[in-house]
Amino acid sequence: MNTLFIGQNKITLQTVDSTNNYAAKLIKMSFVPDGTVIMAQNQTEGRGQRSSEWISESGMNLLCSYILQPKSLTTEEAFYLSAAAALGAREAIESISNCQTARIKWPNDLILNDKKVGGILIENSVIKGSIKYGIIGIGVNVNQNEFNFQHATSIRNVTNRIVDTDSILNLLSEKLEKWYLLLIGKKYTEILEAYNNQLWRSDIENKIKLNGNSIIGTSLRVTPDGNLSFNSNGTRHNASFSEARISYE
């Protein structure tokens, strides 16, 4: 693994409730180096965005959490940590999948050939308006073949080959570090531009649920505060994560 620090301190578990929970407990117990990663073969209480359950077959997929400690990152800049994680994960997935098309579905779903291949759940600890540490939970469907969700896929489904999860973790650590270093260097404009360039379905019609109402949105962009901006019926809308949801249909 070719990294300076991300992924160098690795903790491997067989079974855990969730790697994010384990990371949070670890931080409370002792000093944890920046870039520490916790990887598990099985999660009994995996979580996704919007309090959804993340279900994964034991030993088949990549389930991990990184502990990152960005210095001087404020809560107003929190989206850039999320964006950096999504960009790193997207690059790793695209690379390991023989350059099949990988994109980011706002805010943090990972898309491979127009189907969900993974997701990111970030939980931050905030002190006096600054992020003390972030727990970056990343789940990627690697070798699982069947899913309850019709819009899901795996790297194996796309490439027709079994992939070693340790290899993906090493590649993910390298790609994540690339974007994390840009974040630490406050290259926010570069991160936002890259995120918008990799946004799934940004230039075609989308079904969007906005405050309970279904509308059609086009020209998707994400603003510096992480909100979704889009056109609908000649009006430009700006919506937060709690207000809007993009459909897979």
N, C-alpha and C positions, 0 to 999 in steps of 0.2 A: 504493500500500500504506500503510495507516494503522497503523504501529507505531512504538514508541519506538526499538527497537533490533533486535528479532528479524527476521531476513531482510533487514536493511538492507545488510549485507555479504554479497553473493551471488557464488558461484563456479559457473559453468556449464561442464559438461564434455560432450563428445560420447560418449566411451566410457571406462569405468573398471572395474577389477576389482570394487570396491564403494565406494560413497560413504562408508561407515563406515571402511574401510581408508584411503581418501584423507584423511579428517578426522583420523585418528590420526597419519598421517605429517605432516600440515600442522602439527599442534600441536607435534610434536617439532622442527620446523624453525624456527618463528618464532612471534611473538606473534599470537594470533587473537582478535579482538573477540568478546565474549559475544554470542550470537545469530547468529553466522555460519552460513550454510546452503550446502551443496554440493548441486547438482542435476545429474543425469546423464541423457542420453537412453538410454543403454544400460549395463547391468552384465554383466560376464562371469562374476562369481563372487558374485552376490547371495546373501545369507543371511537365513534366518528364524529363528524360535525353535527350540530343541532341535536346533540344528545342521542344520536342514533347508535345502534349496536354495530360493531365491526366483527363479523363472523369469518373465521379463517380455519381451514383444515390444518390440524397439527402437523408441523414439520414440512409443510408444503410452500409456505410463503415467507416473505421478509417482514418481520415485526420488530421494530426497533424504536428507540427514543434517544435523541441526542440532548445533552445538557450543554447549553451555550450561555456564555456570560458576556454579552456585549456591553462594553463600557460606554457610558454616557448616551445610551439610546433612551429617548423619552417615550412616554406612552403615546404621544402624538405621532411618533415615528415607528410605532410598533408594526405597522403593515409591512415595512421594508424587511423585517425579520421573516415574516410570513412569505413574502415574495422571494427572498433569497433562498429559503428552503424549497419552495415550489420549483424555482428555476434549476436548482441543483438536482432535485429528484427527477425532473423532466429530462434533463440531459443524460442522467444515468440510465433511465429507462430507454430512451431513444438509442443510446449507444449499445446497450446490451441486447437490444431487439433488432440488430442488423439494420439500423437506421430507418425502421418503420416510423411513421409520424406520431410523435408524442406531443401533447399540448396540455395546457392548464385550464381547467374549467373553474371559473370564479366561484368561490374564493380559493379553494385548495384541493380540488379533486384532480387526479392525474389521469389523463386520457391517452389511450393508445389505439390508433385506428378507429377513432370515434366511439370507443367504449371505455368504461371506467376500469382502470387497472390498479388504481391505488388512491390513497388519500393522506392528508396531513392534518394533525390536530396539535395546535400549539397552546400551551398553558404557561402564562407568564407570571412571575412574582414581581410585584411593583412596590417600590419604596420611594416615597416623596417624589412621585411623578416620573421616576426612572425605572427601567427594567433591570432588576438585579440579576435575574437569570431567566432563560426561556427553556422549556422542555418541548422539544420538537418530536412529536410522535409521527412516525412514517410507516404506513403499511402498504406493501406492494404485492399484488397477486402474481406469484412466480410460476409455480408448478401445478396449481389447482386447475382442474378441468371443468368442473360444473359449479354453477352458482344459482342461487335463488333469484337474483336480480338479473333480469333479461339484458340489461345494458352493461353487464360486467364482462371482463375478459381477463386473461393472464398472459404473461410473457410466453409461456409454453403454448398456449392456444394460438398465438400469433406466429411464433417461430417454428413450431413443431419440434421443439427440442427441450430436454430437461436442463434447467439452469441451476448452478450451485448458488445458494443464497449467500454464502460467505463472499463469493466473487462480486455479487451485486452490492453487498454492504461495503466492500472496499472501494468499489467504483463510486458509490453514493457518497462516501466520506470525502473522496477527492473532489467530486463536483460540488458538494456542499461547501467545502472549505474555500473553493474558488469564489463563490458568491458571498460567503461570510466575510472574507477578507475585504471585498468591495464594500460590504455593509459597514465594517469597522472603519474603513477609509471614508465613509460618508458619501459614497458614490450613488446617491439616491436617484438622481436623474437617470443614470445608466441602468440601474436596477428596474426602475419603473418602465422605462422604454422597452427593455428586454421582456418584462412581464407582459406588457401589452402586445408585443410582437408575437408572443407564444400563446395568446389567449384563444381558447377554443371557440369556434363559430363567431368570431368577432365581426365578420363582414357579411353574414347571412341572417335571415330571419330566425328569431328564437321565440319560443313560448316562455314568457316570464310571468311568474306570479308576483304581483306587486300589491302588498297590503291586502292580500286575499282575493284580488281581482286578476284574471288572466288577460294578458295583453301580448301583442307582438312587438318585439324590440329588435332594432338593428343598430349597426355601428357601435358595437360594444367597446368601451374603454374603461379602465380603472383609474381613479383619481389618486392623488398622493395620500389621501387619508384612507384608502382602501375601499372606497365606495364604488358601486357600479354606475357608470354613466351610459345612457343609451337613448336612441330616438324611438318615438312611438307616436304615430299619427301627427307628425310635424312638431312634436314637443320633445325637448331634451329633458330626460329625467335623471335624477341623481338619487340612488337608493343605497342604504346600508345593508349589511349582511342579514340583519333581523327583518328587513322590509321586503327583500326581493330574493327570488329563487329562480334559477334558470332550469327549465325542463330538459330532460334527455330526449323527449319526443321530437 
